[in-house]
Amino acid sequence: MRVATVEEPDGTIRCGVVDGETLWRLPAGTTVLDLLRTGTLSAAQADANDPVPLEGRRLLPPVEAPSVRDFIAFEEHVEGIAGAIDEAWYAAPTFYFTNPYALVGANDDVAVPPGCARLDFELEVAAVIGTAGSELSPEQARDHIAGYTILNDWSARDLQFREMAVRLGPCKGKDFATTLGPVLVTADELEPYRDDNGFLSLGMTVSVNGAEIGSDLLSNMSWPFEDLVAYASRGTTVRPGDVLGSGTCGNGGCLAELWGRGRDDLPPLKPGDVVEMTVEGIGTIRNTVVAGRDPHPIRPARSRPRTRPAGAPA
């Protein structure tokens, strides 16, 4: 089953089941997050009885995610970005939290964030949690995944690398836009793509202005999604609607990887560029970069004051 959330021409938000070019709408007021939280997503097809054309409706992120974790699970990507890979990367599937309020739809424009001169894309797939769980084993985790969607982790590389030099972040280098879409494909629909090692073997491609930049297989992840979910659930609870990104694929899944491999013919993204990503079994997202705003200036840090409260140790 393929589930979408759309903005109607009159501005209202509806969700429904996608069948070709038709959206079978669910009753008004229903959200995909509600379906996940109540465990009724599997029954959505039976309740979707209001067909309308999908064309002419703006695709929104398929689920209003309470949280977004983004992993870094492709070894080839890490090699391109960092050169030599630290042994710590192999020990566990690392992630960071990104901004759930900055999710954008499959065909939305994406503004260059303030102060950014090196805008980049990241081609990923994300799992969406359907059932809450904590301290899950990888075997248990599979049953907690409701489905999958495409994720583009837009990255302001100059802001990101400055922030990470402070041993925090990425922060403003990441939280301005994350594309999610075009639909949520339920996990059962992608089971035929599972290989003998338990990975989903989905073809992934990304192009800029019609020229292919990168392609890979999702099955080149170093950990399957079940491991990512199990790790995320350690000491906490993953909840319905939580999004877990795979991290950027290899072989040109982002510009920074190719820059790290010596490609100097690929400039950062600029207004007017169209970034298109396609993942086998899921669909295509296509976003146009537009101009952003200039940042309001913030002064550099002042030197630490040397004053102390009266009686404080020197």
N, C-alpha and C positions, 0 to 999 in steps of 0.2 A: 504494500500500500504506500502511496505517495501523498503526503499531507502538506498543504500550503496555507499560509496566512497572507491575506491581501488587503489592500486599501481599495475600497469601492470608489467609483466615480463621484459619489456624493460624500466621500470622506469617512464613511463608516468602515470599521474593521471586521472582517469575516474570515473564517477558516473553513476548510473543506478538503475533500479527497479529490486528487487530480487524476483524471483519466483522459490521456491524450491532451487535447486542447480544451477540455471541459473541466470546470470546477464544480463538483457536487457539494454545495454549501451545507454546512451544519447549521442547526438553529442559531439565530442571532444571540449574541452574548457568550457563545461557546468559544473557548480558547484552547489551543494545543496544550498549554501548560495545565489548564484544568483537566484535560483528558489524561495527561500523564499523572497528575496528582491523585486522580480518582481511579486510576487503573482501567479506564474505559477507552483508551486509544484503539484497541483491537476491535471495538464495537462501532467505531466511527463510520465505517463503510455502510453499515445497516441504517444508520441515522442520517446519512447524507442523501437527501432526496430533493434538493433544490438546484437543478443544473443551470449554470450560466457559462458563457464563454470566458476562458481564462484571459484572452486578449483584451486589452483595454483596462486591466486591473493591475495596480502596482504590487509587485511581489515584495512583501516584507520579510524579515527574518522569520523562518517557519515557527520558531518558539521564542517567547520572551524569557531568555535565560536568566535565572537568579545568579548564576556565577559562571565564569569562563576560565578554565585552566588551559594553558597552552604548553604542550610538551615539546621536547626536542629529541625526536625518536629516530631520525634518519642519520646514520653514520656519515654518509657521503656529504650531506649538507654541512655537518660539523667540520669535516675535513676541509671543505672549501672556505668556510668562514674563519676557522682557527688555525688551519695548517695541522700541526701536531695536536692530537686529541689527548686531553688530560685523562688519566686513568679513572678519575672520579666519575667521568661521564658513563663509563661502562658499569659502574656499581649499581645504579638505580635510575629509573626513568624520571629525569628532572623536569619540573614545570614552573611556570610563573602564573600569577593571576592577572588577567587583563580586564578591561572595563566593560561590564555587561550593559552599560547605558550607551555605549558607542556602537552598537550593532547596526549595520545598514543592510538594505535589501539587495537582491541579486542584480538589479539593474540601476541602482541609485548612483548619483554622482558622488565622488569623494573629493573633498577639498584638501589641498596641500595644507598641513598644519602650520600654525604660526612659527616662523623662524626656521623652517625646514628647507634645506637645499639639496637633500639627497633622499628623495622619496623612493620607496621600494615596495614590491608586493611579496607575498609568501603563499605558495600553493600548498594547501593542506586539506585533509578530511577531518571531520569532527564526529565523535560519538556523542549522542544525547542520552542522558540517564532517564530511565523510565520508572525505576523502583528504587526507593531509598535503601541504603545499606551501609554498614560500617564493618571494618576489619574483614573485608571480603577476600577470599582466595580467588586466583584467576579463574578457576573453574566456576565458582559461584558468580563471578562478575559478569560472565556472558549473559546471564539471565536478567541482569540489571540494565542492559543497554537496550533502549527502545528503538534506536535507528541511527542513521548517519546523514550528514549533509556536507556540503563544501564549505571550507573556511578560507578566507583570504586575510591573513594577518598583516595588514598594511603597516609599514615600518618607516619611521623617519630616522634613517641610519645615523646622520650626524648628531641628532639629539640623543639617540639611543647609546651610541658609543661614548659620548661625553658623560652621560649618567652612569653607565656601567663602570667607568673608570673610578667612580666614587665608591664602588663595591655595593651599589644598590641598583634597582631598576631591572629591566627597562620600565620607565614610567611615562613621561610625556613623549618618548619615542614610539609608544605603542597605543596609547589610550584614546586616540582621536577617531579611529574607524576600524571595524572588523566586519567584513562581509560574511553573511551566513545565508546559504540558500542553494538552489532556488526552492527546494522542497526538503522535507524530512522523509527519507526513505526508510521504512521499517526494516528491522534487522533481518527478518525472515526472507525478505525479497532479495537480499544480497548474499544469503547463504550459498547459492550455487557458485559464487566466485571464490569460496574459501578453498585454499590449497591444502596440500597434504601436511604442511607445517602449522596449519591453523590460522594463517594470515589471509586477509581479503585481497585477492589479486585483481585490483582495479587499475586500469590505465588512467594516467593523469597527465594533462597537458596545460600549458599556459602560453599565451601569445600577447604581444603588444602591437597594436595597430595592424593586426592580421599576420604578423611575422612570428612564427613559433620560437619561443625562447628556451623552453624546457619541457621535458617529459620524463615520467618515471612510472613505476608500479607501486601501489600502496603496500604491496607485500614485501617491499624492500625496507620496511620499518625494522628496527632492531628489536622491538618488543611489540607483540600484538596488543590491540586495544584492551583485551581482558586484563593484561598486566598493568596497563596504565590506570584502569579503573580500580584494580585491587590496590595499587600503590596510593592512589588518591584517597582511598577510603581508610588508610591507616590512621588510627588515632582520631578519626573524625567521621562524618557521615556525608556520602554523596546523596544528592536529593533529586527528585524528578525535575527535569528541565536543565540540570547542570550540563554544560558543554565542555567536552575534553578534546582539544585539538591534537592532532598527530605531530605537530611540528612540520617544518618545511621539508618537502621531499627533495631528493638529490637531483643531479643532472639538470641544473638550471631552474630549480624551483623558486629561486629568487635571484635578483641581480647581484646581491652582495656575495653570494657563493661564487658567481662567475667573475666578479671583480677580484675575489681572493685567488682565483686561478689564473689571473693575468689578463682577463678580457677587458681591454680599455676601449672597446668599440661600442659599449653599451652604456649610454648616459642614464642618469637618474630619470625617473618619471617626471613629466611636466604637464601643465594644463593642456588639455586636448588629447592626451594619450588615452587609448582604450585598452584596458586589461581584461582579457577573456580567459576563463579557466573552465575546463571540462573534465569531469570525472566519470568514468564508465559506470553505468548503472545508477548514477545520481542525476546528472544533467550539466547545465552550463550557467555560469554567472558572468556578467559583463558590466564592468563599471568604467565610467569616464572620469578622468582626473580633471578637476576644475581649480581655479585660483582660490587661494585662501586669504586670510587676513594677516596683516603685519602684527607682530606681537607688541603688547604694551611693554615698555622697557622695565626691567627690574635690576636694581643696583647689584653689583658684585658684593660678596660677603665683606663685612667690615672686619677689621682685626679684633681679636678677642679682647674685651675690656679687662683691665687688671684690678678693678676695684673689687672689694670684698665687704660683706657686712661687718660691722664692728664686732670685734672679738673672734672672728673666724680665723682658722689656722692660715698661716702664710702659704 
